[in-house]
Structure formats: C-alpha cells, structure tokens
C-alpha cells in the first residue's frame, strides 16, 4: 500500500501522521524509512501475501478440524485428516475454476459451434447458469466437508 502512495516528502499526509504518532523520531528518519519501504514494496508485498495465504490456510484447517471433531468424534490420524481436507479443498477449487472457465468461454463456444449465433441471449444465459451451478456446488462441498 505504501508503495502506491505518492512521493514521500516532509509535507505529505502520511509522513506528517507518522511524525505525529512518533514525535521523538526525527523527520529525516521517518522519510528514510518510508523511502526504504517504498523501494522494497514488491518484496514486502510478496512476503506479506505469502504469510496471509499461509495463515488463512492454517485457520481454515483448524476450523474444519473443529467442525469435523464435533460431527465425527472418532478421528483418523492427523496427517490423513489434514491430507483429506487439503485434497477436498484442492478438488473443490479446481471444480470451481473449471466451472467458471466453462461459463466464461462456454457462451462463445455455444455461439460459434452450436448455431446459437442467432440468439446470443440464450448462450449468455447458459454460460451464467454453468457458472452459478459451479459456485453452488463449490459452496455445498465447502460447507459439507
């Protein structure tokens, strides 16, 4: 976010607020820190995104483990349980991606190869229905497992 902000100067809002928050820190130190962060914004964004992905997957696995523990008390070994959860997630996401691709490309496919060029509304409606069906199947599988 900081990398997208305009040039860091002593008069910018962000630098003024940082100086107000940390009054004992000199303005030059704040400007140097802001410029260093802006120079490394891509690397920090990648690291932050990876950490966000990892922490959300851990939270998802823990939540699913709690739900499964309440629904089915006798549990298989931890690695088998987590492996099943990850396989379910990958399968569900793959199905969702496939359904959305089929929905987005399917309308054009129907218009070109099935003679629905005369009525593009039907082709568009069918592609939307395929996408919506994929989303519903994904949500049903995500809430049931």
C-alpha positions as CSV (number, residue, x, y, z in Angstrom):
1,X,0.0,0.0,0.0
2,X,2.8,2.4,0.9
3,X,4.5,1.7,-2.5
4,X,1.4,3.0,-4.3
5,X,1.3,6.2,-2.3
6,X,2.8,9.3,-3.9
7,X,6.3,10.7,-3.3
8,X,7.3,10.8,0.3
9,X,8.1,14.3,1.4
10,X,8.0,16.2,4.7
11,X,4.7,17.8,3.8
12,X,2.8,14.6,2.8
13,X,-0.1,13.5,5.0
14,X,1.4,10.0,5.7
15,X,4.7,11.4,6.9
16,X,3.0,14.1,9.0
17,X,0.9,11.5,10.7
18,X,3.9,9.2,11.3
19,X,5.7,12.2,12.8
20,X,2.7,13.0,15.0
21,X,2.5,9.4,16.1
22,X,6.2,9.1,16.9
23,X,7.2,12.6,18.0
24,X,10.6,11.6,19.3
25,X,11.7,10.3,15.9
26,X,13.3,12.8,13.6
27,X,11.6,13.7,10.3
28,X,14.7,12.6,8.4
29,X,14.5,9.1,10.0
30,X,10.8,8.8,9.1
31,X,11.5,9.9,5.5
32,X,14.4,7.4,5.1
33,X,12.2,4.6,6.5
34,X,9.3,5.4,4.2
35,X,11.6,5.6,1.1
36,X,13.2,2.3,2.1
37,X,9.8,0.7,2.4
38,X,8.7,2.1,-1.0
39,X,11.9,0.7,-2.6
40,X,11.1,-2.8,-1.3
41,X,7.4,-2.6,-1.7
42,X,7.2,-5.5,-4.2
43,X,9.3,-7.9,-2.0
44,X,7.3,-6.9,1.1
45,X,4.0,-7.4,-0.7
46,X,5.1,-10.9,-1.8
47,X,6.2,-11.8,1.7
48,X,3.0,-10.4,3.2
49,X,0.8,-12.1,0.6
50,X,2.5,-15.5,1.3
51,X,2.1,-15.0,5.0
52,X,-1.5,-14.1,4.6
53,X,-2.1,-17.2,2.4
54,X,-0.4,-19.4,4.9
55,X,-2.2,-18.1,7.9
56,X,-5.6,-18.2,6.2
57,X,-4.9,-21.9,5.2
58,X,-3.9,-22.7,8.8
59,X,-7.1,-21.0,10.1
60,X,-9.2,-22.9,7.6
61,X,-7.7,-26.2,8.5
62,X,-8.2,-25.6,12.2
63,X,-11.8,-24.5,11.8
64,X,-12.5,-27.5,9.6
65,X,-10.8,-29.8,12.2
66,X,-13.1,-28.3,14.9
67,X,-16.2,-28.8,12.9
68,X,-15.2,-32.4,11.9
69,X,-14.4,-33.2,15.5
70,X,-17.9,-32.2,16.6
71,X,-19.6,-34.1,13.7
72,X,-17.5,-37.2,13.8
73,X,-15.8,-37.8,17.1
74,X,-13.6,-40.8,16.2
75,X,-10.9,-39.2,14.2
76,X,-8.4,-40.7,11.8
77,X,-4.7,-39.8,12.3
78,X,-3.8,-36.1,11.9
79,X,-1.9,-36.4,8.7
80,X,-4.7,-38.4,7.0
81,X,-7.3,-35.9,8.2
82,X,-5.4,-32.9,7.0
83,X,-4.5,-34.6,3.8
84,X,-8.1,-35.3,3.1
85,X,-9.0,-31.7,3.9
86,X,-6.4,-30.3,1.6
87,X,-7.4,-32.8,-1.2
88,X,-11.1,-31.7,-0.7
89,X,-10.1,-28.0,-0.9
90,X,-8.0,-28.5,-4.0
91,X,-10.7,-30.6,-5.7
92,X,-13.4,-28.0,-4.8
93,X,-11.3,-25.1,-6.0
94,X,-10.4,-27.0,-9.2
95,X,-14.1,-27.7,-9.9
96,X,-15.0,-24.0,-9.2
97,X,-12.2,-22.8,-11.5
98,X,-13.3,-25.2,-14.2
99,X,-16.9,-24.2,-13.9
100,X,-16.1,-20.5,-14.1
101,X,-13.8,-21.1,-17.1
102,X,-16.5,-23.2,-18.8
103,X,-19.1,-20.5,-18.0
104,X,-16.9,-17.7,-19.4
105,X,-15.8,-19.5,-22.5
106,X,-18.9,-21.6,-23.0
107,X,-21.1,-18.7,-24.2
108,X,-18.7,-18.0,-27.1
109,X,-18.4,-21.8,-27.8
110,X,-22.1,-22.2,-27.9
111,X,-22.5,-19.2,-30.3
112,X,-19.8,-20.4,-32.7
113,X,-20.3,-24.2,-32.8
114,X,-23.9,-24.9,-32.0
115,X,-25.6,-22.3,-34.1
116,X,-26.8,-20.1,-31.3
117,X,-25.3,-17.1,-33.0
118,X,-28.9,-16.0,-33.9
119,X,-29.8,-15.8,-30.2
120,X,-26.8,-14.8,-28.1
121,X,-29.0,-14.2,-25.0
122,X,-29.6,-17.9,-24.6
123,X,-25.8,-18.6,-25.0
124,X,-25.1,-16.0,-22.4
125,X,-27.8,-17.3,-20.0
126,X,-26.5,-20.8,-20.3
127,X,-22.9,-19.7,-19.5
128,X,-24.2,-17.8,-16.5
129,X,-26.1,-20.9,-15.3
130,X,-23.0,-23.0,-15.6
131,X,-21.0,-20.5,-13.6
132,X,-23.7,-20.2,-10.9
133,X,-24.0,-24.0,-10.8
134,X,-20.3,-24.3,-10.2
135,X,-20.4,-21.7,-7.4
136,X,-23.3,-23.5,-5.7
137,X,-21.5,-26.9,-6.0
138,X,-18.4,-25.4,-4.6
139,X,-20.2,-23.8,-1.7
140,X,-22.1,-27.0,-0.9
141,X,-18.9,-29.0,-0.9
142,X,-17.1,-26.4,1.2
143,X,-19.8,-26.4,3.9
144,X,-20.5,-30.1,3.9
145,X,-16.9,-31.3,4.3
